[in-house]
Amino acid sequence: MASGSVRGGALCAVSLLNFAVVFITGSDFIRFVSFKAIYHNITGETTLCQDSVRWSAALRDPWVLCCLLWDLCLVALFILQHSVLAWSPVKQVCERTLGALNRTIYCLSTALILQVLMRFWQPVSGAPCLWSFRTAPWSIWFPLICFSLHFVCWALICSILMIYDYSEFLGIKQVYYKCLGLGDPVADKPYGAQRLLSHLRHPVCLEFLVVLWVLPALSLDRLILAGALSSYLLLGHSLDKQDLAYLCVHFKTKVLSQQDKKEE
């Protein structure tokens, strides 16, 4: 009995640690990928890129090429970790060995890799931007428009994650169910929901694409980040007709239940 309590306490401690790390990493990632890039234009910073440098000279600059290669390796490291742990054979091994902590370890390792990516990212400031709004009035208005769009997109992403059962998404519910002896919470979901979750791992595709690309200035290192993550995000979706049919049925059920409540 005591060993079971200790084991449950250890599982809860790891789960809470994962929640804290993921929350901090999510906040850092929003600042890194969104508001830090917009800040340069709002404050008039010019260190983001050098428009006076010719493309021919920039692409021959060893420092620029090294920074691009380094950043590409960081993105590749994140994609590799994310893909390998989601690969079915590896996923099955992790489920057998980690049990209820499988999802927790997946999220924790993803957060740590993101921290590595953000902290060791090398901005390419010695090359021109692919585009840059620096002439009035767009030098003021477009960064503000981007800021508003990013704020709305991040609000939608957080809302979708809350609706999407964030406790299960972070592995908290799996640990909670394990401590109470209730089994796997995913197993309680209908087959259509399980199939949809396996195909749609990122429920925030459109909003995240807006965040990656809608910027006042696009530097070469941001092109690497946006291009790689966009490609991975789009390739990670594999919805088919059965998934869409399940979504339609689920949506109709929700609408009918709301109508019944109003009539009552």
Residue pairs with C-beta under 8 A, 6 or more apart in sequence:
8 178
8 179
11 100
11 101
11 175
11 178
11 179
12 175
12 179
14 101
14 104
14 175
15 101
15 104
15 170
15 171
15 172
15 175
17 108
18 104
18 105
18 107
18 108
18 111
18 170
18 171
18 172
19 170
19 172
21 108
21 111
21 112
22 107
22 108
22 111
22 170
24 111
25 111
25 112
25 114
25 115
26 111
28 114
28 115
28 118
29 114
29 118
30 154
32 118
32 121
33 211
33 212
33 225
34 150
34 154
34 211
35 147
35 150
37 48
37 215
37 216
37 217
37 222
38 143
38 146
38 147
38 150
38 215
38 216
39 45
40 47
40 48
40 216
40 217
41 48
41 132
41 133
41 134
41 139
41 142
41 143
41 146
41 216
41 217
42 143
42 144
42 147
44 139
47 125
48 123
48 125
48 129
48 132
48 217
48 219
49 124
49 125
49 127
49 128
49 129
49 132
49 217
49 219
49 220
50 58
50 125
50 126
50 127
50 128
51 128
51 129
51 132
52 128
53 126
53 127
53 128
54 128
55 127
55 128
58 64
58 126
58 127
58 128
58 220
59 65
59 127
61 126
61 127
63 126
64 124
64 126
64 127
64 220
66 122
67 122
67 123
67 124
67 221
68 124
68 220
68 221
68 224
70 120
70 122
71 121
71 122
71 124
71 221
71 224
71 225
72 224
72 228
74 116
74 117
74 120
74 121
75 117
75 224
75 225
75 228
75 229
76 228
77 113
77 116
77 117
78 110
78 113
78 114
78 117
79 228
79 232
81 109
81 110
81 113
82 110
82 113
82 232
83 232
84 90
85 91
85 94
85 106
85 109
85 110
86 106
86 201
91 102
94 102
94 105
94 106
95 102
98 105
99 178
100 171
100 174
100 175
100 177
100 178
101 171
101 174
101 175
102 171
102 174
103 168
103 169
103 170
103 171
103 174
104 170
104 171
104 172
104 174
104 175
105 171
106 171
107 169
107 170
107 171
121 221
122 221
123 219
123 221
124 219
124 220
124 221
125 219
127 219
127 220
129 217
129 218
129 219
130 218
130 219
130 220
130 223
131 217
131 218
132 216
132 217
132 218
133 139
133 142
133 143
133 216
133 217
134 217
139 216
142 216
143 216
146 214
146 215
146 216
149 210
149 214
150 210
150 211
150 214
153 207
153 208
153 210
153 211
154 207
154 211
156 204
156 207
157 204
157 207
157 208
160 203
160 204
160 207
161 169
161 203
161 204
164 203
165 173
167 173
167 176
168 174
168 185
168 186
173 185
174 184
174 185
174 186
177 183
177 184
177 185
186 194
186 197
189 197
192 242
192 243
192 246
192 249
192 250
193 246
193 250
195 242
195 243
195 246
196 239
196 243
196 246
196 247
199 237
199 238
199 239
199 240
199 243
200 237
200 239
200 243
201 236
201 237
202 208
202 233
202 236
202 237
205 233
205 234
205 237
208 229
208 233
209 230
209 233
212 225
212 226
212 229
212 230
213 226
213 230
215 222
218 226
